Amino acid sequence: MAQNSSIVARLSAMPLFAGLSDDDLDDIARSLEVRQVKAGKTLIKQGQWGHELLVVLDGEVEIRRDDQTVATQGPGSVVGETAVLSDARRNASVVARAAATVGTIEYSQIHALIDTIPELGGRLDALTRDRAPE
């Protein structure tokens, strides 16, 4: 339970999850599979089908398109949402820039969360629109 409360505290400070109820944050925290990854670990591979999204809890990840780094994301970032929400192939790879702690939420779990927390769905849709390539 101590780990879950730590995750809830981290989530509540992230823009995507800020302002959600404690119950909603607890549901999201229980859906996360938290893991430590080493620098250089590929977490998402461009071109593969999207089955989960990632929440960066600690460390940094690079977003790479066609082997070119296009962005760096740190704690509080969510990546991989576009493919999960649109049931599409990944448009970029995500690689740990340094040792990192990430949480993954599987496709079925994120859709269940969106069903029970409509505000989360709206926020994810907005994030996807903001990140859409021009």
N, C-alpha and C positions, 0 to 999 in steps of 0.2 A: 504494500500500500504506500510506503514511503516513496518508492520509485514513481508510482502513478501520480502522487501529489506533486513531485518534482516536475514531471512531464506536464501536468496541468498548469503549473506555474509558468513554465516555458511557453506553452501554447498561448496562454492568456496575454503574453507580452508580444506575440507575433501579430502583425497587421491583419492577416487573413482571419485569425481567430479572436482578436481583441473584441471585447464586449459581448461575447456569447455567454450564455448562462453557465454556471458551474457544472450543472448536470450535462449540458451539451459538451463542454470541454472534457469532462470525465469520460463521456462516450467516445469522443475522438481519441483521447489518450489510450483507452482500452483497445481501440482499433489499430493503433500503431504497433508495428514490430520494430523495436529499436535495436540497432546494431552499430558496432564500431567498424570502421573501414580504414584501411591503410592508404597512404598517399599513392596515387596512380591507379587505384581501383576503378574500373569502369562500372558504373552503377546502372546506367541506361545506355543502350547502343542504338545509334541512329539507324532507322529502317526497320527495326523490330516492332512488333505490335506492343501497344501499351497496356500492361496489366496491373500497374500500380503507380501511384504518385509518391514522391519523396518529400519529406519535411526535413530540412537541414536544421539540426539541433545545435551542433557545435562544428567548427571547422569551416572549410570552404570547398566548393565544387566549381568546376569549370563547365560551361556549356560550350560544346564544340559542334560545329556544322562542317561537314566535309574536312575534318581534321584541323579546322581553324578555330581557335578560341574566340567566341563572340561575346561572352559575358562570364562574369564570376559572381557566384551567389554565396552568401554566408548565412549565419544563424538567423532563423526566422523566415527563411525563404522556402517556397514550395516550388518544386520542379516536376515536370512530367505530367502535369494536369491536362494538357491539350490532348494528348493521345488517349488518355483515359476517358475524358469527357466526350470526345468525338469518335471513339472506337476506331482509331486510326493508327497508322505506323508512326513511330517516333521521328520527329523532324530534326532532332539533334541528339548527340551523345552527352552524357553527364559523367565526369571523371572527378574523383576526389583530388583536390589540389594538394591537400595535406591530410594528415589523419583527421577523421571526422566522425561525428555521431549523427546518424540519420534514422528517421523513422519512415517506414513504408506503410501505405494503406492500400490494400488490394482493391481491385476493380469492384467486386461485389460489395465490399464494405463501404467504399466511398459513395456508391450509389445508395446504399441503405442509409448512410448518414445524411445524404442530401434529401432523401425522402422524409426523414424525421427532423431535419434542421434546414428548412427551406432557405433561410438566410445564408447558410453556407453555400448552397447551390448558386445563389445570386452572386456571392462574392467570387466563387470559382469561375463563373461565367465572365464576370468583369475582368478577372485576372487573365483569362484566356484571350479575351478581346484586346486587352492592353498589350499582350505579347505577340499578337498576330503579325506575321511578316507583312511588310508593305508591298 
